[in-house]
Amino acid sequence: MRHLVFLSICLILPGCSFFRPRPPHAAPEEAAQYRFPVTFPEEGQQAVSGVTAAAITLAMEDFLPLWMKPPRDASAREACLTQRQSYDVTAAPGSNDVMLVGFSVREDACDSLEGPPIADIPIIYAIDTRRWLILSIQK
């Protein structure tokens, strides 16, 4: 009975990590072959605050969830636009504990694929960093 109650609660709550898809991991054999550098590289290093990283993650999960796959009949360009690495991310603090997070298609992403020009208007999220919720989306 206790397990049934737990399962019922998890099905009702969207935040239940038991049912969330995990990011893909390399096979143990491949992971064992990777060697970390002795020191953290300074070139190309980017420091991101925890608040900024959390706001970007929240917005990205809404914008392009990890589980999202392109439709079976999607063109190569449409498939490209469903990949997170096709977007650049900009974040800036707003007022009253709000973080603004913008997504825009990278200049070199999907360019070589046939199709109409991609609008270069960013999608901007307003994230409330006190309550950790999406306040608004500007498209």
N, C-alpha and C positions, 0 to 999 in steps of 0.2 A: 504494500500500500504506500509506503514512504517513497519508493521509487516512482510510483505513478504520480504522486503529488509533485515531485521534483521535475519529472518530465512535463507535466502539465504547465508548471510555472515557466519552464524554459521555452515551451512552445508559445506562450503568451508574450514573454519578454523578448523584444528584438535584440537585446544586447547579450543574450546567452551565448557565451563563447563556445559552448559545447557544439553548437550547430554552425558556427562560422567557418567558412573555408580558410584553411591555413595557406600562407604563401608557399609557392613551390620551393623545395629544398633539393640540392644536389644529392645524388646517391652517396651513401657513406664512403664508398671507395673513392669517388671523386673528391669529396670533402677532405678525406685524409691526405690527398695529394697536394692540396693547396697549402702554401707556406706564407704566413703573414710577414710583412717587412719588419725588420728589427725596430725601426722607429716609424711613427706615423708620418707619411709624406706631407711636406709643407706646400709644395707646388700644387695648385688647384684646390687647396683646402678651402672649405666653406663652413663657417660656424653658423649654426642655426639654433636659436633659443628653443627650449622645450615648448614654450607657448606657441611659437611660430610653427614648429614641426607638428604639434597636435592640431593646430588650426588647418594647416595644409592637408593633413591626413583626413580630417573630418570632411573638408570640402572635396577632396579627391574621391573619397568613398561615395559621395553623392554624385559627383560628376562622371566618374568612370569606375564603378565598383570592380573589385578584383575578379569577381565571377562573371562579369559581362563578356560575352563573346559576340563577334559579328554574326549577322544572320547568314544562313547557308548560301543564299544567293547574292551576298554582298560583293560589290566590285572590290578590286585591290585597293582603291582609294578609300572606300568606306571601311574596309578592314583596317587600313592604316590609321584612320581617325578614331578607332576604338582602342588604340594602344596608348598607354600612359606616356611612353617615351616619345610620342609624337608632339607633346606639349611642353612648353616652357611655363614655369610657375613664378609668379611675382607675389610677394607678401609685404604688407605694410600695416603698421598699427593705425587704427582709426581712433575715434573718440569713444569714451565711456566703455572701456574694456572690449572693444570690437577690433578684430583683426580682419583686414581686407585681403582676400586671396584671389588672384587672377590667373586664368588659364588661357594661353593663346597658342595656336599651332606654330611649331618651330618652322622657321623659314625653309630649312632643308628637308623637312618631313613631308612625305607624300607628293613632293614637287614633280618627280619623274613619272608619276602615275597619271593616266588619262582621266579627264573629268573637268568640270567647271572650276574656276578659280575658288580657292578657299577664302572665306571672309576672314580678315585679319582683326576683327573686333573681339577683344577678349571677353570671356565670361568671368564676372567678378562675384565672389561670395562675400557676404558680411557675416562673420562668425562671432557670436557672443562668447568670450573666453571666460566668463564667470559661470554661465550655465551650460556651456559647451553645446550650443545649438546653432543651427543656421538661421540667421535672422531674415536674410533676403538674398536673392540672386538677381544680378543685372545681366541680361542677355542682349 
